[in-house]
Amino acid sequence: MDDLAGKKILIVDDAEADRMLISSYLLHQGCRIFHALDGVDGIHKARLVSPDLILMDVEMPECDGYAACKVLSSDPLTSNVPIIFLSAYSEPEKRVQGLLVGAVDYINKPYVFDEVKLRIAIHLRNRIPQKKPDHNEYDVVRQNSEQVNHIDNILYHSARIHLLNSLSDAPGLQELARLVGTNSKRLNAAFKNTVGVTVYEYLREIRMNEARELLTNTHLSVSTIASHVGFSSSANFSTAFKERFGTSPIKFKNQYPSPVKGSVKECQ
């Protein structure tokens, strides 16, 4: 009990039953327990209570464990706090993914409490002392805002990569949100906060910009370009293109009879 007595442990898990189970055990070990319901809440609580160690579930709404871990590991105020993932995953690639974003270990669900105690004790002993932060209260407010923005940026850039790599068959909003570890409402909010448009509006814009580049710089037919940027028919593509640029794809292409050689620029 002495190994863990008095230690501040933050448990980040949206599943109340799992959270309370491990919380009850650690309370009996003399730990001071703090709770967070998802990744965003976990980031805020970590900055607020300065825990000695964080136990983090992987799959959560709003912001999953991987994204939250990446933020906490890159924040000077929390980067020295060991993060242990709580997960039922047994696949090596899932564990590697967690270690790459900054976690120090995994604890499997269902819990074996002797293992839980041992792993926590090991990482508490190995914890690097925190340097005294050089900031005032106004810096804390600013940095809290920056961390929320950081989450939005992580979600936006992760989703953007998926969209750019699959313009011809882009995932729907719910599937895209699942791929980046959040929900559709939260992902739309991240896009609005980062680039000022929804996911659908952003996808439409990068498709139109890609189509414009291909019409300008290649000999590809309009139907081929339409398919490449995710339109099921040339007619639908032509309508969307005209709404965006004020002219049809064919008329636009005729302005460039000799395509410029070179690679297509990526939409920024």
N, C-alpha and C positions, 0 to 999 in steps of 0.2 A: 504493500500500500504506500510505503514511503516514497517509492519512485515517482508516483503520480500525484501525491497529495499536494493540494494547493495549485496545481497546474491549470491554466485556463485553456480549455479545449472548445473550439468552435465546431459545431456539427452542422454541415450544410447538406440538407436532404429534404426533398419535397414530400417524401413518403413518411407520414407521421408515425406509423407503426415501427418502421426501421429506425427512425430518429429516436424515438422514445426507448426502444430496446437497448441500443448502445448507450444512450444517455443514462439510463437507470444503472447500468453496469459501472460506468465511469464515475457516477456520483458515489457509488459504494466504495470506489477506490480513492475517494477524497478529492476528486477533480472539481473545478468550478466550470460549469457547463453553460455554453451560450448556443442559441439556435438560430439558423437561417433557413429560409424556405426555398431559395433558388440561388442561382449564381450571382445575380445582381444584389440580392439581399446579403449574400455571403461576402461580397466585396465591401459593402458598406459596413457590415458588422466587424469584419476583420480590421478595418481602419479605425473603427470606434473603440474596440475592446483590446486591441493588440494581443491576440491569443498566443499561447506558447506553441500550439499545434492546431492544424485544421484537418478535420475529417470531411471529405467532400464526395458526395454522390456524383456519378458521371452523367446520367440522363435526368435532366430537370427542365422545366419550362423556363421561358424568358431568356435564360442564358445557361448553357449546360456547363458541366464541370470543367471540360477542356478549355473553354473560352474564359471562364472565371479564373482558372489556374494560371493561364497565360497572363492575364491582367495583374494578378497578385504577385506573380514571380518577377514581373518587370517594374513593379512599383517599389521604390527605395524604402518605403515605410513598411512593406510587408514581404519583401523579397527573401528575408531570412527565416520566415515562418515555414516550417515543414508542412507540406500538404500530402496527405495520404488519401488516395482514392478508395471509396467504398463501392464495390461493383461485383456483379455476378458474372462478368466477362471472364472467360478462361482463355480466349484466343490471344496468342503472343502479340499479334499486331496491335490489338487494342491496348495492351499494357505498354507497349513501346510508345504508342501515341501519347499516352498519359505522361510517361517519363520525359518525352520530348518537349512537352509544354511546361515542365517544371515540377511535376510531382516527384516525391522521393520514394514512394512505395505504394503497394496495393494491399487492401484487406478484402478477402473474398466474403461475399454473402452466400449462404447464411454464416453468421459469425461463429468463430471458435474463440471464446473469450480469453483463454490463455494466450493465444496468438495475438489478439488485439492488444492486450496489456504489454506483451513483449515488444511488439513492433513500435508501439507508441513510446515506450521507455527508451528504446534504442535511439530513435530519432530525436527525442528530447535531449538525450545526452550529447548527441552529435550536432545539435543546433549551434549555428554561428551567432555570436552575440550581435545584437542590433546596434549600429552606430547611432549616436545621438543625432536626431534630425535637426537640420539647420533651417528652420522656418518659423513663422509666426502663425497666429490663428487665421489670418487672411490667406496665407498660403494653403492651409488645410482646406478651406472652403473652395479655393480655386482648384486644388488637386482632386477633391471629391468630384467636382464637375468634369475635370479632365478624364477621370476614370470611367464615368458614365459615357462620355464621348468616345473613349477608347473601346468600350464594348460595342458601341454602334459601329465604329470603324472596323472592328474585327468581323462583325456579322456582315457588314456591307462588302468588304473586300473578299471574304470567303464566298459569299453568294455570287459576287461579280465574276470570280474565276469560274464557277460552275456555269454561269450564263454564257460567258465568252467561249467556253469549251463545248457548248452544246446549242449553238444558235439554231441549227436545223431541227433540233428536237429538244427544246428547252423544257426542264421540269416545271410542273405547275407550282403555284405559290406554296401550297402545303408541303409538297415533296421537297421543294427547295429549302423551305424552313427546316424540315426534318434533317436534310443533308448538312446543314450548318449548326444544328443543335438548338433550335429555338422553335417558336410557333409563328404562324403567318402574321398575326397582328403585331408581334414584336419585331419581326423582320421588316414589315412595311414601315414601322416607326423608325427603325434604324436607317432605312433608305431616305425617309423624309428628313431626318435630322442631319444626314450626311450630305446628300446631293439634292434635296428639295423635291423629290418626286417619289411616287410609289414604285414598287418592284415592277409592276406591269408597264408603267410609263417609261421606266429606265430600259427595260427589255425592248420595248418598241423603238426607243431612240437608238440603241446600239445596233439593232437590226437595220434601221433606216440608214444609219451612217455606214455600216458595212456594205449595204447594197449600193449606196452612192459611190463608195470607193471602188467596188467591183465594176460598176457601170463605167466608171471613169478610166480605170487602169487595166482592164482585161478585155478579152474578146468573148467572154462568156455570154450566152444568150440570156434574155430576160427570164425565161422559164427556169433556167438552171440557177440563176441568182436568186429567184424567188424561193426555190426549194432549199438553197443553201442557207438562207436566212430565216427559214422556218414557216414559209407560207405554203398552204396546201394547194393553192391555185394561183396562176399568174394574174387572174382578174382581181382577187383579193389583194395581192401584192401591189398591183397597179393603183388600186384605190387608195391604199395606205400611203404609197409613195407620193401620189399626187396631193393628198391631204397634207403631207409633211413638207414637200418641196415646191408645190404649186405647178408641177408639170408631170407628165407621164414618164415612166422609165424609158420608153422607146425614144421619146423626144429628147430626154436628158442624154441618153446614150449617143444620139446622133450629133450632139455637140462635140463629141470626142471620137472622131473617126479613126484616129491613130493612137491607141492606148499607150500610155507611158509605161515603160517597163520598170518593174520594181515591186517591192513587197507591199502588201496592203497594210496601212497604218491601223494600229489598234485604237479603238475609241477610248478616250480618256474620261 
